[in-house]
Amino acid sequence: MSKMKRIKNLSAAKEETPEVDEITMMEARLGLLSQQEQHKIESNMELIKLLREFQKVIKESTRTVEKTIEETKDFPIKAVKLLEKDVKHCIAICNLVNKQAGKAHEEACEVYNYMQNEARKNTYINLGAMFLFSMTGVLLGVVIILYTLGVL
């Protein structure tokens, strides 16, 4: 901006004083242009430096990724083998649990059948006892009736 003011000032000075000639004006303009070009060149150089650094980072990242891929290419196979072992172990546990459940079911059936048989026995015993008590009551009633009638 200061260069632009200087050029304007030079233009104004040229109009005021005829000593400022066309060559001086050209020099001023070239100085301003060369300064702008120098700034552009510096900016481009900074961009080139940043691009080179970025390129180095990309190369390092690529090497790291390639190294990681190389180191971990066997991991899926190892993981599958470990999972196969775990699955086989789980299947074995499930089979054991299934056997235990089968045994528990058989034992529960045995207990149920035993309790059912005991309940039947108790029912028969209770029915028999009720029958005896009722018959005893009937006989006692007959005896009382016969006694009141004077037959006994």
Short mmCIF file of the C-alpha atoms (twelve columns), coordinates in Angstrom:
data_MODEL
# 
_entry.id   MODEL 
# 
loop_
_atom_site.group_PDB 
_atom_site.id 
_atom_site.type_symbol 
_atom_site.label_atom_id 
_atom_site.label_alt_id 
_atom_site.label_comp_id 
_atom_site.label_asym_id 
_atom_site.label_seq_id 
_atom_site.Cartn_x 
_atom_site.Cartn_y 
_atom_site.Cartn_z 
_atom_site.pdbx_PDB_model_num 
ATOM 1   C CA . MET A 1   0.000   0.000    0.000   1 
ATOM 2   C CA . SER A 2   2.820   2.378    0.829   1 
ATOM 3   C CA . LYS A 3   4.296   1.731    -2.628  1 
ATOM 4   C CA . MET A 4   0.995   2.636    -4.249  1 
ATOM 5   C CA . LYS A 5   0.949   5.886    -2.291  1 
ATOM 6   C CA . ARG A 6   4.516   6.508    -3.351  1 
ATOM 7   C CA . ILE A 7   3.584   5.987    -7.003  1 
ATOM 8   C CA . LYS A 8   0.608   8.310    -6.629  1 
ATOM 9   C CA . ASN A 9   2.887   10.788   -4.892  1 
ATOM 10  C CA . LEU A 10  5.374   10.433   -7.726  1 
ATOM 11  C CA . SER A 11  2.603   11.004   -10.243 1 
ATOM 12  C CA . ALA A 12  1.526   14.065   -8.341  1 
ATOM 13  C CA . ALA A 13  5.121   15.193   -8.102  1 
ATOM 14  C CA . LYS A 14  5.528   14.688   -11.841 1 
ATOM 15  C CA . GLU A 15  2.614   16.932   -12.517 1 
ATOM 16  C CA . GLU A 16  3.942   19.532   -10.098 1 
ATOM 17  C CA . THR A 17  7.569   19.296   -11.099 1 
ATOM 18  C CA . PRO A 18  8.603   18.479   -14.605 1 
ATOM 19  C CA . GLU A 19  11.937  16.984   -13.337 1 
ATOM 20  C CA . VAL A 20  10.283  13.666   -12.578 1 
ATOM 21  C CA . ASP A 21  10.465  12.016   -15.891 1 
ATOM 22  C CA . GLU A 22  8.972   8.928    -17.376 1 
ATOM 23  C CA . ILE A 23  12.021  6.781    -16.488 1 
ATOM 24  C CA . THR A 24  11.649  7.520    -12.774 1 
ATOM 25  C CA . MET A 25  7.993   6.542    -12.947 1 
ATOM 26  C CA . MET A 26  8.899   3.277    -14.679 1 
ATOM 27  C CA . GLU A 27  11.520  2.541    -12.045 1 
ATOM 28  C CA . ALA A 28  8.986   3.094    -9.284  1 
ATOM 29  C CA . ARG A 29  6.455   0.848    -10.981 1 
ATOM 30  C CA . LEU A 30  9.070   -1.870   -11.595 1 
ATOM 31  C CA . GLY A 31  10.129  -1.657   -7.958  1 
ATOM 32  C CA . LEU A 32  6.528   -2.136   -6.861  1 
ATOM 33  C CA . LEU A 33  5.979   -4.995   -9.295  1 
ATOM 34  C CA . SER A 34  9.232   -6.696   -8.330  1 
ATOM 35  C CA . GLN A 35  8.266   -6.379   -4.648  1 
ATOM 36  C CA . GLN A 36  4.852   -7.967   -5.346  1 
ATOM 37  C CA . GLU A 37  6.526   -10.711  -7.385  1 
ATOM 38  C CA . GLN A 38  9.033   -11.274  -4.573  1 
ATOM 39  C CA . HIS A 39  6.148   -11.682  -2.107  1 
ATOM 40  C CA . LYS A 40  4.463   -14.188  -4.467  1 
ATOM 41  C CA . ILE A 41  7.735   -16.106  -4.848  1 
ATOM 42  C CA . GLU A 42  8.195   -16.246  -1.056  1 
ATOM 43  C CA . SER A 43  4.626   -17.484  -0.612  1 
ATOM 44  C CA . ASN A 44  5.170   -20.141  -3.278  1 
ATOM 45  C CA . MET A 45  8.425   -21.224  -1.637  1 
ATOM 46  C CA . GLU A 46  6.621   -21.613  1.690   1 
ATOM 47  C CA . LEU A 47  3.948   -23.686  -0.046  1 
ATOM 48  C CA . ILE A 48  6.637   -25.847  -1.656  1 
ATOM 49  C CA . LYS A 49  8.250   -26.422  1.764   1 
ATOM 50  C CA . LEU A 50  4.882   -27.375  3.251   1 
ATOM 51  C CA . LEU A 51  4.191   -29.725  0.335   1 
ATOM 52  C CA . ARG A 52  7.577   -31.412  0.811   1 
ATOM 53  C CA . GLU A 53  6.885   -31.875  4.526   1 
ATOM 54  C CA . PHE A 54  3.441   -33.228  3.695   1 
ATOM 55  C CA . GLN A 55  5.010   -35.604  1.166   1 
ATOM 56  C CA . LYS A 56  7.434   -36.861  3.839   1 
ATOM 57  C CA . VAL A 57  4.546   -37.434  6.251   1 
ATOM 58  C CA . ILE A 58  2.613   -39.345  3.580   1 
ATOM 59  C CA . LYS A 59  5.649   -41.529  2.833   1 
ATOM 60  C CA . GLU A 60  6.140   -42.272  6.535   1 
ATOM 61  C CA . SER A 61  2.449   -43.053  6.943   1 
ATOM 62  C CA . THR A 62  2.549   -45.340  3.916   1 
ATOM 63  C CA . ARG A 63  5.559   -47.190  5.331   1 
ATOM 64  C CA . THR A 64  3.847   -47.515  8.703   1 
ATOM 65  C CA . VAL A 65  0.668   -48.867  7.104   1 
ATOM 66  C CA . GLU A 66  2.626   -51.324  4.952   1 
ATOM 67  C CA . LYS A 67  4.604   -52.472  7.997   1 
ATOM 68  C CA . THR A 68  1.420   -52.877  10.035  1 
ATOM 69  C CA . ILE A 69  -0.222  -54.845  7.225   1 
ATOM 70  C CA . GLU A 70  2.828   -57.088  6.981   1 
ATOM 71  C CA . GLU A 71  2.920   -57.636  10.747  1 
ATOM 72  C CA . THR A 72  -0.794  -58.291  11.104  1 
ATOM 73  C CA . LYS A 73  -1.523  -60.375  8.013   1 
ATOM 74  C CA . ASP A 74  -1.553  -63.575  10.124  1 
ATOM 75  C CA . PHE A 75  -3.866  -62.150  12.801  1 
ATOM 76  C CA . PRO A 76  -7.168  -63.148  11.120  1 
ATOM 77  C CA . ILE A 77  -5.971  -66.739  10.750  1 
ATOM 78  C CA . LYS A 78  -4.852  -66.854  14.386  1 
ATOM 79  C CA . ALA A 79  -8.118  -65.264  15.492  1 
ATOM 80  C CA . VAL A 80  -10.158 -67.841  13.562  1 
ATOM 81  C CA . LYS A 81  -8.149  -70.666  15.113  1 
ATOM 82  C CA . LEU A 82  -8.709  -69.239  18.585  1 
ATOM 83  C CA . LEU A 83  -12.410 -68.854  17.850  1 
ATOM 84  C CA . GLU A 84  -12.578 -72.469  16.634  1 
ATOM 85  C CA . LYS A 85  -11.050 -73.592  19.932  1 
ATOM 86  C CA . ASP A 86  -13.534 -71.466  21.862  1 
ATOM 87  C CA . VAL A 87  -16.455 -72.797  19.820  1 
ATOM 88  C CA . LYS A 88  -15.337 -76.392  20.400  1 
ATOM 89  C CA . HIS A 89  -15.003 -75.643  24.107  1 
ATOM 90  C CA . CYS A 90  -18.497 -74.116  24.176  1 
ATOM 91  C CA . ILE A 91  -19.929 -77.127  22.341  1 
ATOM 92  C CA . ALA A 92  -18.309 -79.460  24.882  1 
ATOM 93  C CA . ILE A 93  -19.764 -77.425  27.743  1 
ATOM 94  C CA . CYS A 94  -23.207 -77.447  26.083  1 
ATOM 95  C CA . ASN A 95  -23.011 -81.222  25.692  1 
ATOM 96  C CA . LEU A 96  -22.122 -81.612  29.378  1 
ATOM 97  C CA . VAL A 97  -24.952 -79.307  30.386  1 
ATOM 98  C CA . ASN A 98  -27.313 -81.236  28.116  1 
ATOM 99  C CA . LYS A 99  -26.262 -84.526  29.718  1 
ATOM 100 C CA . GLN A 100 -26.690 -83.056  33.182  1 
ATOM 101 C CA . ALA A 101 -30.086 -81.683  32.183  1 
ATOM 102 C CA . GLY A 102 -31.061 -85.135  30.877  1 
ATOM 103 C CA . LYS A 103 -29.978 -86.719  34.151  1 
ATOM 104 C CA . ALA A 104 -31.819 -84.067  36.142  1 
ATOM 105 C CA . HIS A 105 -34.930 -84.664  34.025  1 
ATOM 106 C CA . GLU A 106 -34.733 -88.404  34.631  1 
ATOM 107 C CA . GLU A 107 -34.288 -87.837  38.371  1 
ATOM 108 C CA . ALA A 108 -37.202 -85.400  38.395  1 
ATOM 109 C CA . CYS A 109 -39.367 -87.973  36.604  1 
ATOM 110 C CA . GLU A 110 -38.373 -90.617  39.137  1 
ATOM 111 C CA . VAL A 111 -39.215 -88.284  42.026  1 
ATOM 112 C CA . TYR A 112 -42.522 -87.347  40.369  1 
ATOM 113 C CA . ASN A 113 -43.454 -91.003  39.841  1 
ATOM 114 C CA . TYR A 114 -42.463 -91.851  43.423  1 
ATOM 115 C CA . MET A 115 -44.548 -88.962  44.796  1 
ATOM 116 C CA . GLN A 116 -47.482 -89.953  42.597  1 
ATOM 117 C CA . ASN A 117 -47.304 -93.555  43.852  1 
ATOM 118 C CA . GLU A 118 -47.067 -92.347  47.446  1 
ATOM 119 C CA . ALA A 119 -50.070 -90.058  46.897  1 
ATOM 120 C CA . ARG A 120 -52.079 -92.990  45.516  1 
ATOM 121 C CA . LYS A 121 -51.128 -95.125  48.524  1 
ATOM 122 C CA . ASN A 122 -52.089 -92.343  50.895  1 
ATOM 123 C CA . THR A 123 -55.349 -91.849  49.034  1 
ATOM 124 C CA . TYR A 124 -56.188 -95.560  49.348  1 
ATOM 125 C CA . ILE A 125 -55.216 -95.536  53.008  1 
ATOM 126 C CA . ASN A 126 -57.346 -92.456  53.638  1 
ATOM 127 C CA . LEU A 127 -60.288 -93.948  51.742  1 
ATOM 128 C CA . GLY A 128 -59.950 -97.175  53.702  1 
ATOM 129 C CA . ALA A 129 -59.796 -95.326  57.012  1 
ATOM 130 C CA . MET A 130 -62.820 -93.253  56.078  1 
ATOM 131 C CA . PHE A 131 -64.687 -96.381  55.102  1 
ATOM 132 C CA . LEU A 132 -63.827 -98.062  58.419  1 
ATOM 133 C CA . PHE A 133 -64.821 -95.006  60.432  1 
ATOM 134 C CA . SER A 134 -68.076 -94.647  58.544  1 
ATOM 135 C CA . MET A 135 -68.841 -98.346  58.975  1 
ATOM 136 C CA . THR A 136 -68.029 -98.079  62.664  1 
ATOM 137 C CA . GLY A 137 -70.400 -95.122  62.879  1 
ATOM 138 C CA . VAL A 138 -73.132 -97.079  61.083  1 
ATOM 139 C CA . LEU A 139 -72.668 -100.104 63.356  1 
ATOM 140 C CA . LEU A 140 -72.651 -97.878  66.418  1 
ATOM 141 C CA . GLY A 141 -75.828 -96.232  65.182  1 
ATOM 142 C CA . VAL A 142 -77.474 -99.627  64.616  1 
ATOM 143 C CA . VAL A 143 -76.443 -100.756 68.098  1 
ATOM 144 C CA . ILE A 144 -77.854 -97.594  69.663  1 
ATOM 145 C CA . ILE A 145 -81.101 -97.971  67.760  1 
ATOM 146 C CA . LEU A 146 -81.388 -101.642 68.729  1 
ATOM 147 C CA . TYR A 147 -80.574 -100.823 72.330  1 
ATOM 148 C CA . THR A 148 -83.209 -98.089  72.462  1 
ATOM 149 C CA . LEU A 149 -85.723 -100.447 70.959  1 
ATOM 150 C CA . GLY A 150 -84.888 -102.938 73.608  1 
ATOM 151 C CA . VAL A 151 -83.685 -105.626 71.311  1 
ATOM 152 C CA . LEU A 152 -80.301 -105.654 72.916  1 
# 
